[in-house]
């Protein structure tokens, strides 16, 4: 009887632990960096403190985020075409770097991808 009770308690504790982590809150989606521009306010400042506007395509939406290069170098300028996994919140996007460290950045704009496949033939 005690073994049965212990088994039930172990099962219920694992179910409760899994129920606490919402699958939607930890959902990461594939994204592609499609553009990188120097942020206007950073254009005249110290290059070591430069901020960049990075456009990221996720499904049919383009998000523009404001970020400093995570490693302190300007290599983010060469990231166009890079694919990564992102977690999208209301006002932020989070991704993990190669070492698994999360980087959360603010979304400054978002919009649908323009559908260029429609023809304008009369």
C-alpha positions in Angstrom: 0.0 0.0 0.0 2.7 2.6 0.8 4.4 1.8 -2.5 1.2 2.5 -4.4 0.7 5.7 -2.5 4.3 6.8 -3.2 3.8 6.0 -6.9 0.6 8.0 -7.1 2.3 11.0 -5.4 5.3 10.8 -7.8 3.0 10.7 -10.8 0.9 13.7 -9.5 4.0 15.8 -8.7 5.4 15.3 -12.2 2.0 16.2 -13.7 1.8 19.4 -11.6 5.4 20.3 -12.6 4.6 20.0 -16.3 1.3 21.9 -15.9 3.1 24.9 -14.5 5.2 25.5 -17.6 2.9 26.8 -20.3 4.0 25.6 -23.8 2.9 28.9 -25.4 5.1 30.9 -23.1 8.3 29.1 -24.1 7.5 28.8 -27.8 10.4 29.7 -30.1 9.8 30.2 -33.8 12.2 30.3 -36.7 13.1 33.7 -37.9 15.4 35.3 -40.6 17.3 38.5 -40.3 16.4 40.5 -43.4 18.0 43.9 -42.8 20.4 45.7 -40.4 20.7 49.5 -40.2 22.6 51.8 -37.9 20.0 53.5 -35.6 19.8 57.3 -36.4 20.5 58.4 -32.8 23.6 56.3 -32.8 25.0 57.6 -36.1 26.9 60.5 -34.6 27.8 58.9 -31.3 30.6 56.6 -30.2 30.8 53.6 -32.5 31.4 51.4 -29.4 27.9 52.3 -28.2 26.2 51.9 -31.6 22.6 50.7 -31.8 21.2 48.9 -34.8 17.7 48.5 -36.2 17.4 44.8 -37.1 14.5 43.6 -39.3 13.5 40.0 -38.5 11.0 38.0 -40.6 8.8 35.6 -38.6 6.1 33.8 -40.6 4.3 36.6 -42.4 5.3 39.5 -40.2 8.4 41.7 -40.1 9.6 42.9 -36.7 12.1 45.7 -36.3 14.0 45.6 -33.0 16.6 47.9 -31.5 19.8 46.2 -30.3 23.4 46.7 -29.6 25.7 44.0 -31.0 25.7 41.3 -28.3 29.4 40.7 -28.5 30.3 44.4 -28.7 31.6 44.2 -32.2 30.0 45.4 -35.4 29.5 41.9 -36.8 25.7 42.3 -36.5 26.0 44.3 -39.8 26.8 41.1 -41.6 24.0 39.0 -40.1 21.5 39.5 -43.0 20.2 36.1 -44.0 21.1 34.5 -40.7 18.4 32.2 -39.3 17.6 31.9 -35.6 14.9 30.9 -33.2 13.0 33.8 -31.4 10.4 34.1 -28.7 8.0 36.9 -29.4 6.2 38.8 -26.6 4.0 41.8 -26.8 6.8 44.4 -26.9 10.0 42.3 -27.0 11.8 39.5 -28.9 14.2 37.1 -27.2 16.8 34.9 -28.8 19.7 32.9 -27.5 23.2 33.4 -28.6 25.6 30.6 -29.5 26.5 30.2 -25.8 22.8 29.9 -24.9 22.6 33.3 -23.2 19.2 35.0 -23.8 19.0 38.5 -25.4 15.8 40.3 -25.0 15.4 43.4 -27.3 12.5 45.9 -27.7 10.3 45.7 -30.8 10.1 49.2 -32.3 7.7 48.3 -35.1 6.0 45.4 -36.7 4.0 44.9 -39.9 2.8 42.3 -42.4 5.0 41.3 -45.3 3.9 43.0 -48.5 2.5 40.5 -50.9 4.5 41.1 -54.1 3.1 38.0 -55.8 -0.1 39.7 -56.8 0.0 40.8 -60.4 -1.2 44.2 -61.5 -2.4 43.1 -64.9 -5.6 44.6 -66.2 
